[in-house]
Amino acid sequence: MLKKILILDLILLLMLGLVGVLYKIGVITFDKAEAPEPIAEEEVTVDEEETLNLPPEVDETEWSLILANPWNEIPEGYFEDVDIVSTEDGWEVDSRIKEPLEKMMADCREAGYNPQIISAFRTRGFQQSLYDSTANKNDTAYPGTSEHELGLALDIIDAASAGWGDPLVKEQEDTEAQKWLMDNCQNYGFILRYPADKEDITGIIYEPWHYRYVGEEHAKKITESGQCLEEYLGRIENDKEKIGSE
């Protein structure tokens, strides 16, 4: 009996030795339980394109971004740094927008169209007379809140519409000169100030003829974003009472 046990032990040892040899030479292998790899922390990056959609950091006290609307009067002392000059067409504007304005008008004409300025800088006295003579006060800005008083705004029409009687109507958007201006004004620092879908925010009806200078960089950002000036500045205040309202 003891002899049989010894023989079995010997056989077992031989088998284990053979297995070891075969393992070393790669004939047989054993699967090892693999430890789970550590979960890498997700790298947080900022998409450069997404940053373009963040609210812009703008200085609303910059001269070209001064806000004048039914809820905001022109700041006291604003005109201390304003130099009003005449354009080639004889209209008065802030001297700082004379060159880009004349360039825009010239390029529009070069493209084969005929833009015509019909209103530019207005003195406070002139704005007051307009307001007093207007039956519907909603059609004219209250003195001190008109962009025309800044010297940065203009009413521009297609000269072909001058014979309409009143060219300041919605149909102005369909004229050739106006289409060109709407498509290109931002390249000269201007924006269409009162878009059709922003009346509740601007407090002004759709005016497809009223252009405001804000500077080329701001004009392009405002146009590309589809915002109006109030939205760009973060100054939506249409829940307040309008200045001059009775």
Short mmCIF file of the C-alpha atoms (twelve columns), coordinates in Angstrom:
data_MODEL
# 
_entry.id   MODEL 
# 
loop_
_atom_site.group_PDB 
_atom_site.id 
_atom_site.type_symbol 
_atom_site.label_atom_id 
_atom_site.label_alt_id 
_atom_site.label_comp_id 
_atom_site.label_asym_id 
_atom_site.label_seq_id 
_atom_site.Cartn_x 
_atom_site.Cartn_y 
_atom_site.Cartn_z 
_atom_site.pdbx_PDB_model_num 
ATOM 1   C CA . MET A 1   0.000   0.000   0.000   1 
ATOM 2   C CA . LEU A 2   2.781   2.398   0.934   1 
ATOM 3   C CA . LYS A 3   4.551   1.511   -2.265  1 
ATOM 4   C CA . LYS A 4   1.500   2.482   -4.321  1 
ATOM 5   C CA . ILE A 5   1.261   5.843   -2.573  1 
ATOM 6   C CA . LEU A 6   4.904   6.584   -3.255  1 
ATOM 7   C CA . ILE A 7   4.463   5.686   -6.901  1 
ATOM 8   C CA . LEU A 8   1.429   8.005   -7.171  1 
ATOM 9   C CA . ASP A 9   3.355   10.827  -5.501  1 
ATOM 10  C CA . LEU A 10  6.202   10.311  -7.913  1 
ATOM 11  C CA . ILE A 11  3.875   10.393  -10.893 1 
ATOM 12  C CA . LEU A 12  2.258   13.618  -9.555  1 
ATOM 13  C CA . LEU A 13  5.654   15.256  -9.121  1 
ATOM 14  C CA . LEU A 14  6.654   14.277  -12.634 1 
ATOM 15  C CA . MET A 15  3.409   15.692  -14.014 1 
ATOM 16  C CA . LEU A 16  3.888   18.965  -12.156 1 
ATOM 17  C CA . GLY A 17  7.442   19.200  -13.420 1 
ATOM 18  C CA . LEU A 18  6.279   18.579  -16.983 1 
ATOM 19  C CA . VAL A 19  3.617   21.235  -16.676 1 
ATOM 20  C CA . GLY A 20  6.234   23.690  -15.436 1 
ATOM 21  C CA . VAL A 21  8.488   22.964  -18.388 1 
ATOM 22  C CA . LEU A 22  5.658   23.304  -20.882 1 
ATOM 23  C CA . TYR A 23  4.622   26.630  -19.268 1 
ATOM 24  C CA . LYS A 24  8.140   28.016  -19.495 1 
ATOM 25  C CA . ILE A 25  8.465   27.173  -23.198 1 
ATOM 26  C CA . GLY A 26  5.021   28.628  -23.887 1 
ATOM 27  C CA . VAL A 27  3.220   25.473  -24.843 1 
ATOM 28  C CA . ILE A 28  0.586   26.090  -22.209 1 
ATOM 29  C CA . THR A 29  -0.501  29.331  -20.524 1 
ATOM 30  C CA . PHE A 30  -2.641  30.310  -17.595 1 
ATOM 31  C CA . ASP A 31  -5.168  33.191  -17.720 1 
ATOM 32  C CA . LYS A 32  -4.488  35.770  -15.069 1 
ATOM 33  C CA . ALA A 33  -7.212  37.852  -13.510 1 
ATOM 34  C CA . GLU A 34  -6.529  41.337  -14.794 1 
ATOM 35  C CA . ALA A 35  -6.990  44.202  -12.389 1 
ATOM 36  C CA . PRO A 36  -9.328  46.889  -13.763 1 
ATOM 37  C CA . GLU A 37  -7.511  49.846  -15.205 1 
ATOM 38  C CA . PRO A 38  -7.982  53.033  -13.212 1 
ATOM 39  C CA . ILE A 39  -10.634 55.294  -14.669 1 
ATOM 40  C CA . ALA A 40  -8.951  58.354  -16.065 1 
ATOM 41  C CA . GLU A 41  -10.406 61.642  -14.972 1 
ATOM 42  C CA . GLU A 42  -12.262 63.294  -17.813 1 
ATOM 43  C CA . GLU A 43  -10.277 66.196  -19.133 1 
ATOM 44  C CA . VAL A 44  -12.346 69.355  -19.108 1 
ATOM 45  C CA . THR A 45  -11.575 71.666  -21.983 1 
ATOM 46  C CA . VAL A 46  -13.184 74.863  -23.194 1 
ATOM 47  C CA . ASP A 47  -14.347 74.753  -26.781 1 
ATOM 48  C CA . GLU A 48  -13.050 77.883  -28.446 1 
ATOM 49  C CA . GLU A 49  -16.159 78.084  -30.619 1 
ATOM 50  C CA . GLU A 50  -18.396 77.917  -27.557 1 
ATOM 51  C CA . THR A 51  -16.622 80.872  -25.972 1 
ATOM 52  C CA . LEU A 52  -17.748 82.996  -28.903 1 
ATOM 53  C CA . ASN A 53  -21.337 82.500  -27.761 1 
ATOM 54  C CA . LEU A 54  -20.712 83.838  -24.273 1 
ATOM 55  C CA . PRO A 55  -21.997 87.338  -23.485 1 
ATOM 56  C CA . PRO A 56  -19.413 89.776  -24.830 1 
ATOM 57  C CA . GLU A 57  -17.314 91.814  -22.458 1 
ATOM 58  C CA . VAL A 58  -18.060 95.338  -23.616 1 
ATOM 59  C CA . ASP A 59  -17.627 98.759  -22.136 1 
ATOM 60  C CA . GLU A 60  -20.988 100.457 -22.431 1 
ATOM 61  C CA . THR A 61  -19.372 103.803 -21.673 1 
ATOM 62  C CA . GLU A 62  -17.387 103.596 -24.913 1 
ATOM 63  C CA . TRP A 63  -18.476 106.534 -27.071 1 
ATOM 64  C CA . SER A 64  -19.684 104.346 -29.945 1 
ATOM 65  C CA . LEU A 65  -21.829 102.199 -27.617 1 
ATOM 66  C CA . ILE A 66  -23.653 104.945 -25.711 1 
ATOM 67  C CA . LEU A 67  -27.238 103.792 -25.299 1 
ATOM 68  C CA . ALA A 68  -30.044 106.221 -26.045 1 
ATOM 69  C CA . ASN A 69  -33.521 104.703 -26.095 1 
ATOM 70  C CA . PRO A 70  -36.953 105.204 -24.498 1 
ATOM 71  C CA . TRP A 71  -35.528 104.192 -21.105 1 
ATOM 72  C CA . ASN A 72  -32.101 105.846 -21.270 1 
ATOM 73  C CA . GLU A 73  -31.327 109.511 -21.839 1 
ATOM 74  C CA . ILE A 74  -28.101 110.709 -23.397 1 
ATOM 75  C CA . PRO A 75  -25.609 111.064 -20.508 1 
ATOM 76  C CA . GLU A 76  -24.972 114.535 -19.190 1 
ATOM 77  C CA . GLY A 77  -21.693 115.893 -20.502 1 
ATOM 78  C CA . TYR A 78  -21.666 113.523 -23.490 1 
ATOM 79  C CA . PHE A 79  -21.253 116.345 -26.021 1 
ATOM 80  C CA . GLU A 80  -18.082 117.691 -24.400 1 
ATOM 81  C CA . ASP A 81  -16.036 115.276 -26.525 1 
ATOM 82  C CA . VAL A 82  -18.204 115.400 -29.652 1 
ATOM 83  C CA . ASP A 83  -17.124 117.282 -32.757 1 
ATOM 84  C CA . ILE A 84  -19.937 117.638 -35.270 1 
ATOM 85  C CA . VAL A 85  -18.810 117.977 -38.889 1 
ATOM 86  C CA . SER A 86  -20.430 117.963 -42.319 1 
ATOM 87  C CA . THR A 87  -20.201 115.042 -44.729 1 
ATOM 88  C CA . GLU A 88  -19.657 115.281 -48.477 1 
ATOM 89  C CA . ASP A 89  -23.440 115.221 -48.849 1 
ATOM 90  C CA . GLY A 90  -23.830 118.138 -46.434 1 
ATOM 91  C CA . TRP A 91  -25.199 116.153 -43.489 1 
ATOM 92  C CA . GLU A 92  -23.853 116.647 -39.970 1 
ATOM 93  C CA . VAL A 93  -22.425 113.727 -37.994 1 
ATOM 94  C CA . ASP A 94  -19.915 112.985 -35.246 1 
ATOM 95  C CA . SER A 95  -16.489 113.543 -36.832 1 
ATOM 96  C CA . ARG A 96  -15.440 110.037 -35.786 1 
ATOM 97  C CA . ILE A 97  -17.931 108.372 -38.131 1 
ATOM 98  C CA . LYS A 98  -17.502 110.665 -41.129 1 
ATOM 99  C CA . GLU A 99  -14.900 108.535 -42.891 1 
ATOM 100 C CA . PRO A 100 -16.608 105.103 -42.502 1 
ATOM 101 C CA . LEU A 101 -19.973 106.629 -43.436 1 
ATOM 102 C CA . GLU A 102 -18.656 108.212 -46.611 1 
ATOM 103 C CA . LYS A 103 -16.842 104.983 -47.477 1 
ATOM 104 C CA . MET A 104 -20.052 102.963 -47.043 1 
ATOM 105 C CA . MET A 105 -22.071 105.350 -49.189 1 
ATOM 106 C CA . ALA A 106 -19.391 105.420 -51.892 1 
ATOM 107 C CA . ASP A 107 -19.108 101.621 -52.002 1 
ATOM 108 C CA . CYS A 108 -22.883 101.263 -52.211 1 
ATOM 109 C CA . ARG A 109 -22.920 103.620 -55.191 1 
ATOM 110 C CA . GLU A 110 -19.957 101.787 -56.705 1 
ATOM 111 C CA . ALA A 111 -22.037 98.597  -56.486 1 
ATOM 112 C CA . GLY A 112 -24.640 100.262 -58.693 1 
ATOM 113 C CA . TYR A 113 -27.127 101.541 -56.118 1 
ATOM 114 C CA . ASN A 114 -28.244 104.995 -55.064 1 
ATOM 115 C CA . PRO A 115 -28.444 105.467 -51.274 1 
ATOM 116 C CA . GLN A 116 -29.635 108.810 -49.957 1 
ATOM 117 C CA . ILE A 117 -29.320 110.216 -46.436 1 
ATOM 118 C CA . ILE A 118 -32.450 112.049 -45.327 1 
ATOM 119 C CA . SER A 119 -31.659 112.587 -41.630 1 
ATOM 120 C CA . ALA A 120 -28.506 112.701 -39.511 1 
ATOM 121 C CA . PHE A 121 -27.459 114.708 -36.440 1 
ATOM 122 C CA . ARG A 122 -30.217 116.645 -34.691 1 
ATOM 123 C CA . THR A 123 -29.857 119.265 -32.017 1 
ATOM 124 C CA . ARG A 124 -31.924 118.906 -28.864 1 
ATOM 125 C CA . GLY A 125 -33.994 121.904 -29.966 1 
ATOM 126 C CA . PHE A 126 -34.746 120.345 -33.351 1 
ATOM 127 C CA . GLN A 127 -35.700 117.027 -31.748 1 
ATOM 128 C CA . GLN A 128 -37.985 118.914 -29.385 1 
ATOM 129 C CA . SER A 129 -39.738 120.652 -32.281 1 
ATOM 130 C CA . LEU A 130 -40.220 117.321 -34.051 1 
ATOM 131 C CA . TYR A 131 -41.666 115.772 -30.934 1 
ATOM 132 C CA . ASP A 132 -43.996 118.704 -30.273 1 
ATOM 133 C CA . SER A 133 -45.312 118.693 -33.838 1 
ATOM 134 C CA . THR A 134 -45.961 114.956 -33.969 1 
ATOM 135 C CA . ALA A 135 -49.533 113.931 -33.221 1 
ATOM 136 C CA . ASN A 136 -48.614 110.339 -32.308 1 
ATOM 137 C CA . LYS A 137 -45.798 110.674 -29.793 1 
ATOM 138 C CA . ASN A 138 -44.871 106.996 -30.288 1 
ATOM 139 C CA . ASP A 139 -43.602 107.903 -33.755 1 
ATOM 140 C CA . THR A 140 -40.919 110.292 -32.499 1 
ATOM 141 C CA . ALA A 141 -38.276 109.856 -29.806 1 
ATOM 142 C CA . TYR A 142 -38.613 111.979 -26.708 1 
ATOM 143 C CA . PRO A 143 -35.971 114.753 -26.666 1 
ATOM 144 C CA . GLY A 144 -32.819 113.466 -25.030 1 
ATOM 145 C CA . THR A 145 -33.462 109.834 -26.011 1 
ATOM 146 C CA . SER A 146 -32.957 110.069 -29.770 1 
ATOM 147 C CA . GLU A 147 -29.887 108.499 -31.321 1 
ATOM 148 C CA . HIS A 148 -29.875 111.284 -33.882 1 
ATOM 149 C CA . GLU A 149 -28.830 113.627 -31.086 1 
ATOM 150 C CA . LEU A 150 -25.689 111.532 -30.600 1 
ATOM 151 C CA . GLY A 151 -24.494 112.257 -34.118 1 
ATOM 152 C CA . LEU A 152 -24.053 108.503 -34.617 1 
ATOM 153 C CA . ALA A 153 -27.293 107.666 -36.401 1 
ATOM 154 C CA . LEU A 154 -28.643 108.232 -39.897 1 
ATOM 155 C CA . ASP A 155 -31.793 107.571 -41.851 1 
ATOM 156 C CA . ILE A 156 -30.773 106.280 -45.284 1 
ATOM 157 C CA . ILE A 157 -33.189 105.420 -48.079 1 
ATOM 158 C CA . ASP A 158 -32.971 104.255 -51.661 1 
ATOM 159 C CA . ALA A 159 -33.172 107.449 -53.747 1 
ATOM 160 C CA . ALA A 160 -35.739 105.731 -55.955 1 
ATOM 161 C CA . SER A 161 -38.156 105.745 -53.017 1 
ATOM 162 C CA . ALA A 162 -37.922 109.510 -52.492 1 
ATOM 163 C CA . GLY A 163 -41.017 109.938 -54.658 1 
ATOM 164 C CA . TRP A 164 -43.149 107.671 -52.518 1 
ATOM 165 C CA . GLY A 165 -44.445 110.574 -50.475 1 
ATOM 166 C CA . ASP A 166 -43.268 108.923 -47.258 1 
ATOM 167 C CA . PRO A 167 -40.255 106.697 -47.903 1 
ATOM 168 C CA . LEU A 168 -39.967 105.708 -44.240 1 
ATOM 169 C CA . VAL A 169 -42.130 102.629 -44.544 1 
ATOM 170 C CA . LYS A 170 -41.574 98.868  -44.246 1 
ATOM 171 C CA . GLU A 171 -41.325 98.520  -48.028 1 
ATOM 172 C CA . GLN A 172 -38.009 100.337 -47.835 1 
ATOM 173 C CA . GLU A 173 -36.474 96.941  -46.994 1 
ATOM 174 C CA . ASP A 174 -37.225 95.733  -50.516 1 
ATOM 175 C CA . THR A 175 -35.273 98.458  -52.319 1 
ATOM 176 C CA . GLU A 176 -31.950 97.558  -53.888 1 
ATOM 177 C CA . ALA A 177 -29.853 100.118 -52.029 1 
ATOM 178 C CA . GLN A 178 -31.389 99.076  -48.714 1 
ATOM 179 C CA . LYS A 179 -30.677 95.402  -49.335 1 
ATOM 180 C CA . TRP A 180 -27.030 96.245  -49.975 1 
ATOM 181 C CA . LEU A 181 -26.812 98.387  -46.840 1 
ATOM 182 C CA . MET A 182 -28.396 95.711  -44.664 1 
ATOM 183 C CA . ASP A 183 -25.966 93.100  -45.965 1 
ATOM 184 C CA . ASN A 184 -22.832 95.224  -45.725 1 
ATOM 185 C CA . CYS A 185 -23.249 97.975  -43.121 1 
ATOM 186 C CA . GLN A 186 -21.448 95.994  -40.399 1 
ATOM 187 C CA . ASN A 187 -18.256 96.073  -42.474 1 
ATOM 188 C CA . TYR A 188 -18.182 99.836  -41.970 1 
ATOM 189 C CA . GLY A 189 -19.102 99.811  -38.285 1 
ATOM 190 C CA . PHE A 190 -22.863 100.320 -38.655 1 
ATOM 191 C CA . ILE A 191 -25.850 98.218  -37.610 1 
ATOM 192 C CA . LEU A 192 -29.503 98.271  -38.590 1 
ATOM 193 C CA . ARG A 193 -30.522 99.641  -35.223 1 
ATOM 194 C CA . TYR A 194 -34.203 98.694  -35.043 1 
ATOM 195 C CA . PRO A 195 -34.789 95.167  -36.428 1 
ATOM 196 C CA . ALA A 196 -38.270 93.832  -37.078 1 
ATOM 197 C CA . ASP A 197 -38.212 91.212  -34.321 1 
ATOM 198 C CA . LYS A 198 -36.803 93.416  -31.539 1 
ATOM 199 C CA . GLU A 199 -39.487 96.082  -31.135 1 
ATOM 200 C CA . ASP A 200 -40.343 95.028  -27.575 1 
ATOM 201 C CA . ILE A 201 -36.688 95.344  -26.589 1 
ATOM 202 C CA . THR A 202 -35.703 98.529  -28.436 1 
ATOM 203 C CA . GLY A 203 -39.001 100.295 -27.795 1 
ATOM 204 C CA . ILE A 204 -38.928 101.467 -31.415 1 
ATOM 205 C CA . ILE A 205 -40.855 100.143 -34.405 1 
ATOM 206 C CA . TYR A 206 -39.059 98.320  -37.207 1 
ATOM 207 C CA . GLU A 207 -37.069 100.894 -39.174 1 
ATOM 208 C CA . PRO A 208 -35.345 99.415  -42.241 1 
ATOM 209 C CA . TRP A 209 -33.602 102.734 -42.855 1 
ATOM 210 C CA . HIS A 210 -32.098 103.700 -39.486 1 
ATOM 211 C CA . TYR A 211 -28.391 102.926 -39.144 1 
ATOM 212 C CA . ARG A 212 -26.273 103.430 -36.046 1 
ATOM 213 C CA . TYR A 213 -22.496 103.494 -35.782 1 
ATOM 214 C CA . VAL A 214 -21.038 101.215 -33.077 1 
ATOM 215 C CA . GLY A 215 -17.606 100.455 -34.532 1 
ATOM 216 C CA . GLU A 216 -16.641 97.667  -36.903 1 
ATOM 217 C CA . GLU A 217 -15.762 95.062  -34.265 1 
ATOM 218 C CA . HIS A 218 -18.998 95.537  -32.342 1 
ATOM 219 C CA . ALA A 219 -21.087 95.837  -35.520 1 
ATOM 220 C CA . LYS A 220 -19.897 92.474  -36.778 1 
ATOM 221 C CA . LYS A 221 -20.510 90.765  -33.429 1 
ATOM 222 C CA . ILE A 222 -23.991 92.263  -33.115 1 
ATOM 223 C CA . THR A 223 -24.923 91.328  -36.681 1 
ATOM 224 C CA . GLU A 224 -23.540 87.791  -36.460 1 
ATOM 225 C CA . SER A 225 -25.301 87.152  -33.144 1 
ATOM 226 C CA . GLY A 226 -28.647 88.479  -34.362 1 
ATOM 227 C CA . GLN A 227 -28.852 90.745  -31.329 1 
ATOM 228 C CA . CYS A 228 -29.913 94.347  -31.056 1 
ATOM 229 C CA . LEU A 229 -27.785 96.891  -29.182 1 
ATOM 230 C CA . GLU A 230 -29.757 96.498  -25.932 1 
ATOM 231 C CA . GLU A 231 -29.142 92.742  -25.898 1 
ATOM 232 C CA . TYR A 232 -25.470 93.169  -26.748 1 
ATOM 233 C CA . LEU A 233 -25.024 95.548  -23.828 1 
ATOM 234 C CA . GLY A 234 -27.183 93.472  -21.495 1 
ATOM 235 C CA . ARG A 235 -29.524 96.439  -21.070 1 
ATOM 236 C CA . ILE A 236 -33.022 95.057  -21.652 1 
ATOM 237 C CA . GLU A 237 -35.115 97.439  -19.586 1 
ATOM 238 C CA . ASN A 238 -38.494 97.360  -21.294 1 
ATOM 239 C CA . ASP A 239 -40.206 96.625  -17.980 1 
ATOM 240 C CA . LYS A 240 -39.546 100.203 -16.889 1 
ATOM 241 C CA . GLU A 241 -41.619 103.277 -17.620 1 
ATOM 242 C CA . LYS A 242 -40.514 105.132 -20.724 1 
ATOM 243 C CA . ILE A 243 -38.945 108.556 -20.286 1 
ATOM 244 C CA . GLY A 244 -41.408 111.325 -21.042 1 
ATOM 245 C CA . SER A 245 -44.452 109.058 -20.813 1 
ATOM 246 C CA . GLU A 246 -47.505 110.701 -19.320 1 
# 
